C-alpha cells in the first residue's frame, strides 16, 4: 500500500511496476494521488498466517495459561517461536543493519494489532516489552562486543532484560531528576540507588540501569545506561509489587514490576553503554516505535473486546427484545467501532510518518497516539463490561482482566498528561500573537472583503457601482 512506509531500496520488478501504474489510473483515465490503504498481497498473507497462529494456538490456551507447567510452556513457546522465525517474522522491529527484519513501522503496526488480540503472543514473535525497547537501545548504542554478549542473545530469545529508570521518590515523568548514581572507581562503576516498578526485573538476566554518572551535565547529559547482570552482588530485587492487575502477586512471574535497591553494586567499566552522559539519547531509541506498537496492540485488544460486546448484544434478550435492538447498546457498538477505526488510522499515519521522516521529527505525534489510544481501549473495555453486566464484571470473561492490566496504559511510558502537554506546545509554536482584534474578527475584515469583491467584479467585466457594495 502507498502508506506502507519508505520507498523500497530495490527497484521494483516490471510486473509490480505495471500493477502500481495501473493503480494510478482513475476511472476517467486521469492520474490519482498516492493514497492507497491496500496492504501488499504478500504481506497480507503473512498477517493472515499470524492471525491463524494466534487464534488457533494461543487464544485457546487463555483459560489455563496461568496453570501451565513452566518447563513445558518453555518448550511449547520455543516450538511456536521456531514457526515464527521460519516465516521471517521474528524480531521484526529492528532494521536489517541492526540485526532485524527491517519491516518499517507501518508493517509493524499491522502486526502489532494482531498480536494485541492475545498479549502472550508478544513473546512468540519476539516483540515483548521491555525486551524490544532494550534491544533497540543496545542496537544503537552498544559496542560490537556488548552486542555479542547481550543484544544477539536477547534477540534470539535466549536471555531476557529489564529497564530500570523510575524511582519511588521522584516523578517518573521527569527523568531529568535521577537519584541513583554510578561513580567510576578504577575499572568499575559503583551503583547506589533505589528503583521502583521495573518490569520483569525479577526474571531478567540483565537490567539496563539508568543512573547519574555526570552531575555537571544536568539536566540532559548527566545520566548513563549500565548493564547489571542477574546475581551481581549489591543488587537486591526487594519484591514484585502488587498491582491493580495482579494484587496477589507471585514473585518471579514474567510481567511483574519489581522494586530494586543497589548498595555499592559494582559492575565492570565495559558495562557502560555508549559514553557517560548518553543516557537520554539512548533512552529515546527505545520509545518512538514502542508507542506505535503499544497503541496497535491496545487496538487489537479493543477490537476483540468489541467482538465480545457484539456477540452478547445479539444473544441476550432484555425487556422483550435483544440488547442489540436497544438504542443505548447500538450507541455503544457504533461509538466503539468509530473510535477504534479513527484511532487505527491515526496510528497508521503516525507509523507512516516515522518511516518517512524518522521518530525524532514526529515526537508529538507519537505522544498523541499513545495518549489517545490508551483512552480509546479503556472506553471500549468499559462499555463491553457494561453490556455484559455481571458476566462482564466477573472473571468468567477476560474483559475485566484486560481492563485491570490496560489501566496502566495512561500512566506508563510517560503519563498521558505529559504527552498532551508536548503536543499542545508543539501545535502552539505555529501561531503568533496579534494585537487588538483576532484575525477572524468579522467587522475588522469587512473593508478587505469589500475591496476583494470590487476586484473580482472588475475581473468579471462588471461595471463599477458608486459607493461599492455598501451603497446597495
PyMOL commands that set and color helices and strands:
alter all, ss='L'
color gray80, all
select helices_A, chain A and resi 14-23+41-67+70-86+96-98+105-115+121-124+131-141+144-156+215-217+269-271+279-284+288-313+323-325+327-357+359-393+399-406+416-428+442-459+468-471
alter helices_A, ss='H'
color red, helices_A
select strands_A, chain A and resi 161-164+181-185+188-199+206-212+223-229+235-240+257-268+272-273+317-318+321-322
alter strands_A, ss='S'
color yellow, strands_A
deselect
rebuild
show_as cartoon
